[in-house]
Amino acid sequence: MSRPTLPDESPFDHFLAQLWAGAGGDPVWLAKVQATGDERMPSAFHATDFAAAAIGTAGLALAEWRAARSGASVDTASTVSVD
C-alpha cells in the first residue's frame, strides 16, 4: 500500500518516488528528474502525473544505466526532463 501524498509533494513526485522504489532504484537519483509543462489530460484522476512519472522512471533507469556503463557518478549523470 502506498503512503498518502505529503502536503509539499506533488502527485508527480509521489508517483515517481513510488515507481522508482518499486524498480529498486536508489532514491538519490530522484533529484535528477525535472518535470516541466502544465498541460493536463482530461481525467478525474492524476493521469497526467502518473504517465509523466512512468516516463520519468524509465528515463531515470536509462540515465542510471548510462552512468554505470561510463563510470559517471550520480552528480555528473544526465538529468532527465519530462514535459
N, CA and C of each residue as an Amber inpcrd file, in Angstrom:
protein
   249
   0.8400000  -1.1720000   0.0000000   0.0000000   0.0000000   0.0000000
   0.8840000   1.2330000   0.0000000   0.5660000   2.2160000  -0.8310000
   1.3920000   3.4090000  -0.9030000   0.9850000   4.4100000   0.1690000
   1.9160000   5.2450000   0.5100000   1.6270000   6.2750000   1.5040000
   0.8980000   7.4320000   0.8460000   0.1560000   8.2180000   1.6200000
  -0.5160000   9.3690000   1.0270000   0.4970000  10.4200000   0.5970000
   0.1140000  11.2550000  -0.3460000   0.9740000  12.3340000  -0.8020000
   1.1530000  13.3440000   0.3270000   2.3940000  13.7570000   0.5660000
   2.6640000  14.7680000   1.5760000   2.1920000  16.1270000   1.0790000
   1.8770000  17.0600000   1.9860000   1.3560000  18.3580000   1.5560000
   2.2910000  19.1130000   0.6020000   3.5980000  18.9800000   0.7690000
   4.5460000  19.7010000  -0.0950000   5.0450000  18.8430000  -1.2570000
   4.4640000  17.6800000  -1.4550000   4.8780000  16.7690000  -2.5270000
   3.7910000  16.7360000  -3.6010000   4.2060000  16.9700000  -4.8410000
   3.2380000  16.9280000  -5.9350000   2.8670000  15.4770000  -6.2430000
   1.7140000  15.2640000  -6.8860000   1.3720000  13.8990000  -7.2950000
   2.4540000  13.2920000  -8.1980000   3.0560000  14.1090000  -9.0800000
   4.1440000  13.6210000  -9.9360000   5.2880000  13.0810000  -9.0830000
   5.7380000  13.8690000  -8.0940000   6.8460000  13.4470000  -7.2270000
   6.4970000  12.1700000  -6.4600000   5.2620000  12.0970000  -5.9920000
   4.8160000  10.9000000  -5.2590000   4.8630000   9.6640000  -6.1600000
   4.2710000   9.7810000  -7.3600000   4.2600000   8.6390000  -8.2740000
   5.6780000   8.2600000  -8.6900000   6.5100000   9.2540000  -8.9700000
   7.8900000   8.9810000  -9.3680000   8.6290000   8.2150000  -8.2720000
   8.5040000   8.6750000  -7.0430000   9.1820000   8.0100000  -5.9190000
   8.6770000   6.5780000  -5.7430000   7.3680000   6.3760000  -5.8700000
   6.7990000   5.0390000  -5.7190000   7.2610000   4.1040000  -6.8360000
   7.2210000   4.5930000  -8.0660000   7.6470000   3.7680000  -9.2080000
   9.1340000   3.4490000  -9.1240000   9.9320000   4.4460000  -8.7580000
  11.3800000   4.2440000  -8.6700000  11.7180000   3.2650000  -7.5460000
  11.0370000   3.3740000  -6.4260000  11.2580000   2.4280000  -5.3210000
  10.8380000   1.0240000  -5.7390000   9.7330000   0.9160000  -6.4600000
   9.2710000  -0.3830000  -6.9420000  10.2470000  -1.0340000  -7.8990000
  11.0020000  -0.2100000  -8.6100000  12.0180000  -0.7190000  -9.5360000
  13.3300000  -1.0100000  -8.8260000  13.3840000  -0.7040000  -7.5270000
  14.6010000  -0.9570000  -6.7600000  15.6430000   0.1370000  -6.9120000
  15.2220000   1.3220000  -7.3460000  16.1550000   2.4230000  -7.5750000
  16.5830000   3.1180000  -6.2930000  17.7830000   3.6490000  -6.3230000
  18.3300000   4.4140000  -5.2080000  17.6480000   5.7880000  -5.1910000
  17.0540000   6.1910000  -4.0720000  16.3370000   7.4710000  -4.0150000
  17.1840000   8.6960000  -4.3520000  18.5030000   8.5990000  -4.2260000
  19.3610000   9.7470000  -4.5430000  19.2070000  10.1660000  -6.0100000
  18.8350000   9.2370000  -6.8620000  18.6600000   9.5350000  -8.2850000
  17.4300000  10.3850000  -8.5660000  16.4670000  10.4300000  -7.6690000
  15.2310000  11.1720000  -7.8960000  15.4780000  12.6610000  -8.1460000
  16.5520000  13.1900000  -7.6060000  16.8810000  14.6070000  -7.8040000
  17.2740000  14.9140000  -9.2420000  17.5460000  13.8850000 -10.0460000
  17.9610000  14.0840000 -11.4370000  16.7760000  14.2780000 -12.3790000
  15.5430000  14.2000000 -11.8700000  14.3530000  14.3030000 -12.7250000
  13.7040000  15.6670000 -12.5510000  13.4110000  16.3140000 -13.6820000
  12.6820000  17.5820000 -13.6890000  11.3940000  17.3960000 -14.4680000
  10.3110000  17.9380000 -13.9520000   9.0470000  17.9210000 -14.6780000
   8.7480000  19.3510000 -15.1120000   8.4700000  19.5230000 -16.3990000
   8.1130000  20.8350000 -16.9220000   6.7530000  20.7310000 -17.5930000
   6.1920000  21.8440000 -17.9390000   4.8930000  21.8350000 -18.6070000
   3.7590000  21.8120000 -17.6040000   2.5930000  22.2350000 -18.0600000
   1.4460000  22.2700000 -17.1530000   0.1470000  21.8200000 -17.8150000
   0.2480000  21.2100000 -18.9810000  -0.9590000  20.7010000 -19.6330000
  -1.4070000  19.4130000 -18.9530000  -2.7020000  19.1790000 -18.9650000
  -3.2730000  18.0180000 -18.3000000  -4.1800000  17.2540000 -19.2470000
  -4.1610000  15.9260000 -19.1120000  -5.1370000  15.1060000 -19.8150000
  -6.4620000  15.2390000 -19.0770000  -7.5850000  15.2780000 -19.7910000
  -8.8720000  15.3630000 -19.0900000  -9.1440000  14.0690000 -18.3260000
  -9.1750000  14.1570000 -17.0080000  -9.3950000  12.9810000 -16.1720000
  -9.7410000  13.4280000 -14.7600000 -10.5240000  12.6410000 -14.0840000
 -10.8350000  12.8990000 -12.6810000  -9.6880000  12.4600000 -11.7760000
  -8.7260000  11.7440000 -12.3470000  -7.5830000  11.2250000 -11.6000000
  -6.3120000  11.9570000 -12.0260000  -5.2250000  11.6770000 -11.3750000
  -3.9380000  12.2870000 -11.7130000  -3.2690000  11.5030000 -12.8390000
  -3.9780000  11.3210000 -13.9390000  -3.4680000  10.5080000 -15.0490000
  -2.2250000  11.1270000 -15.6760000  -2.2040000  12.4320000 -15.8270000
  -1.0460000  13.1080000 -16.4270000   0.1850000  12.9290000 -15.5360000
   0.0130000  13.1330000 -14.2380000   1.1300000  12.9760000 -13.3080000
   1.6500000  11.5480000 -13.3060000   0.7380000  10.5840000 -13.3340000
   1.1540000   9.1830000 -13.3310000   1.8900000   8.8270000 -14.6190000
   1.3660000   9.2630000 -15.7580000   2.0110000   8.9700000 -17.0390000
   3.3940000   9.6300000 -17.1150000   3.4800000  10.8780000 -16.6790000
   4.7700000  11.5780000 -16.6960000   5.7650000  10.9050000 -15.7490000
   5.2900000  10.4470000 -14.6030000   6.1740000   9.7590000 -13.6500000
   6.6620000   8.4300000 -14.2170000   5.8040000   7.7320000 -14.9490000
   6.2180000   6.4650000 -15.5710000   7.3140000   6.7160000 -16.6060000
   7.1470000   7.7560000 -17.4150000   8.1780000   8.1120000 -18.3980000
   9.4450000   8.5770000 -17.6850000   9.2790000   9.3600000 -16.6290000
  10.4370000   9.8100000 -15.8480000  11.2000000   8.6580000 -15.2290000
  10.4830000   7.6560000 -14.7500000  11.1240000   6.4690000 -14.1670000
  11.9290000   5.7140000 -15.2210000  11.3580000   5.5620000 -16.4080000
  12.0850000   4.8870000 -17.4950000  13.3190000   5.6830000 -17.8890000
  13.1720000   6.9950000 -17.9940000  14.3200000   7.8450000 -18.3230000
  15.3880000   7.8040000 -17.2500000  14.9620000   7.7620000 -16.0070000
  15.9000000   7.6860000 -14.8880000  16.6670000   6.3720000 -14.9110000
  15.9880000   5.2890000 -15.2370000  16.6580000   3.9910000 -15.3440000
  17.7120000   4.0250000 -16.4540000  17.3820000   4.6740000 -17.5620000
  18.3670000   4.8080000 -18.6460000  19.5520000   5.6760000 -18.2290000
  19.2860000   6.7600000 -17.5200000  20.3720000   7.6270000 -17.0430000
  21.2840000   6.8760000 -16.0780000  20.6790000   6.0790000 -15.1880000
  21.4710000   5.2890000 -14.2400000  22.2980000   4.2470000 -14.9850000
  21.7030000   3.5830000 -15.9590000  22.4130000   2.5770000 -16.7520000
  23.5730000   3.2120000 -17.5110000  23.3070000   4.3640000 -18.1260000
  24.3630000   5.0620000 -18.8830000  25.5070000   5.4810000 -17.9620000
  25.1640000   5.9770000 -16.7690000  26.1980000   6.3700000 -15.8100000
  27.0230000   5.1710000 -15.3660000  26.3700000   4.0480000 -15.1430000
  27.0820000   2.8380000 -14.7290000  28.0310000   2.3540000 -15.8240000
  27.5860000   2.4370000 -17.0730000  28.4290000   1.9990000 -18.1940000
  29.6370000   2.9040000 -18.4130000  29.4610000   4.2000000 -18.1400000
  30.5570000   5.1460000 -18.3890000  31.3750000   5.4270000 -17.1390000
  30.9400000   4.9290000 -15.9920000  31.6580000   5.1570000 -14.7460000
  31.3620000   6.5160000 -14.1290000  30.3230000   7.1920000 -14.5850000
  29.9610000   8.5050000 -14.0500000  29.2630000   8.3540000 -12.6980000
  29.3500000   9.3990000 -11.9040000  28.6560000   9.4020000 -10.6200000
  27.2510000   9.9830000 -10.8090000  26.4570000   9.9000000  -9.7710000
  25.1140000  10.4790000  -9.8100000  25.2070000  11.9820000 -10.0910000
  26.2020000  12.6250000  -9.4990000  26.3520000  14.0780000  -9.6580000
  26.6250000  14.4920000 -11.0940000  27.3310000  13.6750000 -11.8350000
  27.6710000  14.0250000 -13.2250000  26.7800000  13.3410000 -14.2520000
  25.8370000  12.5440000 -13.7880000  24.9400000  11.8340000 -14.7060000
  23.9650000  12.8050000 -15.3650000  23.4090000  12.3740000 -16.4720000
  22.4470000  13.1730000 -17.2200000  21.2060000  13.4630000 -16.3850000
  20.6350000  14.6410000 -16.5980000  19.3610000  14.9950000 -15.9870000
  18.2460000  14.5040000 -16.8940000  17.1710000  14.0480000 -16.2930000
  16.0010000  13.5730000 -17.0410000  14.9380000  14.6660000 -16.9830000
  14.4870000  15.1030000 -18.1320000  13.4560000  16.1290000 -18.2090000
  12.1930000  15.5430000 -18.8140000  11.0750000  15.6930000 -18.1270000
   9.7850000  15.1870000 -18.5910000   8.8680000  16.3780000 -18.8220000
   8.3020000  16.4720000 -20.0270000   7.4260000  17.5920000 -20.3320000
   6.0290000  17.0810000 -20.6270000
